[in-house]
Amino acid sequence: MDLAPLRSQAVAFGRSSRRRQRARAQQAGALRNDVGPIDLAFFMMANSRVAEAEPEQWRRHFTLMLDALRAAPRGGPAAR
């Protein structure tokens, strides 16, 4: 059984879904307008490396990343 067509459909659906979610967040003013798919991919890769290197720091790093993506950052200290 060739699963390649099914995989292609799943990948396309995932991209489309992420694109719609990003657009909704930007339209709502929750996500910076200049954030694109590659930014989100790099943030996820970076956070996975923090979790590997410093397991206790991933929450703080993730909070900092989310704040950087916000259209209007909340400010204040990141969670520890």
N, C-alpha and C positions, 0 to 999 in steps of 0.2 A: 504494500500500500504506500503510495507516494503522498507524503504529508506536506510537501513543499507548497502547494497551492493554499492549504489551510494555514500554514505558517505565515505566508504572505498576507493573507486576509487579516490574521490576528495582528500582525505588525502594523498594517495600514490602519486598522481600527484603533489601536493604541495611540498612534500618532495623531489621528483625527480627534480622539477624545482628549488628549493632552492639549492640543491646539485650542479646542473649545473651552476647556477649563481655564487655560491661561488668558484667553480673550475675555471670558466672563470676569475673572479676577481683576484684569486691567480696566475693564469698563466700570467695575464697581469701585475703582479707586483703591483697591487693596494691594495691587501689585504694580510695581514700577512699569511704566510704559516701554522702557528700553530693555526689559528682560526678554530673552529669547530662549529657545530650546537648548542651545549649547550652554547657556549660563546655568540652567537647572541641572544639566548632566554633570557639569564640572563641580557644582556644589555637592551633588550626591557622591561623586568620586572623592572629593576632598573630605567629606564627613566620614566616609567609610575608612579612610586612612587614619583619621583622628581616633576613631573607635578602636582600630587595631593597635595604634601606638599608645594611646592613653585612654583606656576604657572608661575611666571615671570622668573624662572631660567632654565626651561626645555631646551631652545635653547642652552644656554651655556653648560649645562650638555651633551646634544646630540652632540655638536661640540667636546667636550672633548672625548666622547666615539668614535666618528668617527675617530678622530686623533689617538686614541689608536689602532684602527683596521688597520690603513694604514701600508703598508709595509715600507714606509719611512715617518714618521710623518712630517708635515709641520712646526711645531713649531709656535712660536708667541702666542699672547694672544687669548683665546677663545672668541667668540662673546658674547656680553652681551645683 
